[in-house]
Structures are given as C-alpha cells and as structure tokens.
Amino acid sequence: MAHDAAARWNGRYTKDGSHWQNRRPRQLLVEFAHLLPESGLALDAAAGVALHGLFLAERGLHVIALDISEVGLRLARESAIKRGVWLETAVCDLAHPWLPANYFDVIVNFRFLERATFPMYRQALKQGGLLFFETFVKIDPQKEYPEHYLDPGELQTAFADFDIIHYGRAEILDDQSRPIKASEQLVARKR
Ligand SMILES: C[S@@+](CC[C@H](N)C(=O)[O-])C[C@H]1O[C@@H](n2cnc3c(N)ncnc32)[C@H](O)[C@@H]1O
C-alpha cells in the first residue's frame, strides 16, 4: 500500500536531493551545541537527508535517523560516507511511533510536526536527556492546516515537565517586516 507522505517526500528528494543536502543545520542546534554530550545515542526524527543527525555524528554521538522517505535516508547515508561519520537509518512512520523507554541521550526534531511523537519523545529520552525541537507555528489559522503547524506556545506546554533551557521564535519577514513564516523553538532537558 502506498503512503502519501512517503511518495511526496521521495519525489522531492529525488528531484532536489542536492539542494536539501546543501542546506545548513538549523541555527538552534548550532547555538546550543555546547549542551550536547560528547558521546551517547541520538535520534534525528523525520531526519530527511539528516542535516542535524550528521551534525551530531560529527560531534561524536551515535545517531539513528528515522524518516518515512527511503530516498532522503539514502542521501543521508551517502553524506555520512563522504563525511566519514557513522549514521544508522531506518524507514519509519512517525504517525504511529513506538520507541523503547529511557533510550536516547538526545532527540532532535526539526521542521516536522506529528503530535503522536510528543509522549514518545518524553518516554524515549533518558533522564537528563536533551530535546531540540523546532517547527512551524501558525501565523494565519485560516490558511494553515492545524496538523502541520504548532499553536503558539504548544511545545512549551507539551514539555512543561522538562527543564526548559530555551523557548524562542524565528521568523522570515517580507519586505514590509510582516512574518511570512515562523517557527517555535524548544531546547529542554528531561528531569
Ligand atoms: C521539512 S522535512 C524536514 C527534514 C529534516 N528534519 C530537516 O530539518 O532538514 C520533513 C521530513 O518529514 C518526513 N516525514 C513526513 N511525514 C513523516 C512520517 N509520517 N513519518 C516520518 N517522517 C515523515 C519527510 O519525509 C521529510 O523528510
């Protein structure tokens, strides 16, 4: 049976793979990289071509990248070989997630929203583990599909039982300084 998101994202990565591979990791991860442990197990969730997983692997973490798109993950493995780092990948549908409890030292979720992952991330992180989460937030609720966009403040509420290290917002503005796209950012540690 075909999966719509897999077909859509496989198509994008087949057409524009190098565009995705050449993007930079989100500034949030770079800015808070000093919090990362020097070793341990990290999950790059909805990794795509694993920009963020590769960043973590280059800092000594053992990384598992999960995504619905096997094409994105193949590009991720190619980049890992080129950069001489180790990255494990698995195709998986994060709309129906399950992961073992107390397993990961770090979880990163960038530009992807699947609310079913919230309790799973909470459970799958070890005590003291770090969560980096950034994805798009609603600007115009009339136009945006609620399943793909956060409500303002939603991440902070969802992970209120964590120690919140950073909660922020990043915006792309038009030429009249009005936001055309915005994301919310969370860096938090499991208690
Ligand atoms: C905007 S891309 C972000 C990729 C990467 N996190 C980044 O920031 O570059 C969204 C990713 O979510 C993946 N995706 C979409 N639906 C998914 C699902 N149900 N389960 C797992 N991955 C999914 C897509 O294949 C795609 O790689």
The ligand as a Tripos MOL2 file, in Angstrom:
@<TRIPOS>MOLECULE
LIG
   27    29     1     0     0
SMALL
NO_CHARGES

@<TRIPOS>ATOM
      1 C1         10.6160   19.5610    6.0160 C.3       1 LIG1
      2 S1         11.3780   17.9460    6.0300 S.3       1 LIG1
      3 C2         12.4970   18.1400    7.3840 C.3       1 LIG1
      4 C3         13.6670   17.2050    7.3140 C.3       1 LIG1
      5 C4         14.7450   17.4600    8.3640 C.3       1 LIG1
      6 N1         14.2330   17.2720    9.7110 N.3       1 LIG1
      7 C5         15.3140   18.8550    8.2070 C.2       1 LIG1
      8 O1         15.0560   19.7230    9.0470 O.co2     1 LIG1
      9 O2         16.0350   19.0650    7.2200 O.co2     1 LIG1
     10 C6         10.0980   16.9120    6.7290 C.3       1 LIG1
     11 C7         10.5050   15.4450    6.8060 C.3       1 LIG1
     12 O3          9.4740   14.7100    7.4550 O.3       1 LIG1
     13 C8          9.4020   13.4420    6.8530 C.3       1 LIG1
     14 N2          8.0780   12.8600    7.1560 N.ar      1 LIG1
     15 C9          6.8610   13.2890    6.7250 C.ar      1 LIG1
     16 N3          5.8890   12.5100    7.2400 N.ar      1 LIG1
     17 C10         6.5110   11.5700    8.0160 C.ar      1 LIG1
     18 C11         6.0360   10.4970    8.8220 C.ar      1 LIG1
     19 N4          4.7460   10.2240    8.9330 N.pl3     1 LIG1
     20 N5          6.9500    9.7460    9.4880 N.ar      1 LIG1
     21 C12         8.2830   10.0090    9.3820 C.ar      1 LIG1
     22 N6          8.7800   11.0200    8.6340 N.ar      1 LIG1
     23 C13         7.9110   11.8010    7.9670 C.ar      1 LIG1
     24 C14         9.6090   13.7260    5.3730 C.3       1 LIG1
     25 O4          9.9800   12.5910    4.6350 O.3       1 LIG1
     26 C15        10.7050   14.7900    5.4380 C.3       1 LIG1
     27 O5         11.9720   14.2180    5.3710 O.3       1 LIG1
@<TRIPOS>BOND
     1     1     2 1
     2     2     3 1
     3     2    10 1
     4     3     4 1
     5     4     5 1
     6     5     6 1
     7     5     7 1
     8     7     8 2
     9     7     9 1
    10    10    11 1
    11    11    12 1
    12    11    26 1
    13    12    13 1
    14    13    14 1
    15    13    24 1
    16    14    15 ar
    17    14    23 ar
    18    15    16 ar
    19    16    17 ar
    20    17    18 ar
    21    17    23 ar
    22    18    19 1
    23    18    20 ar
    24    20    21 ar
    25    21    22 ar
    26    22    23 ar
    27    24    25 1
    28    24    26 1
    29    26    27 1
@<TRIPOS>SUBSTRUCTURE
     1 LIG1         1 GROUP 0 **** ****
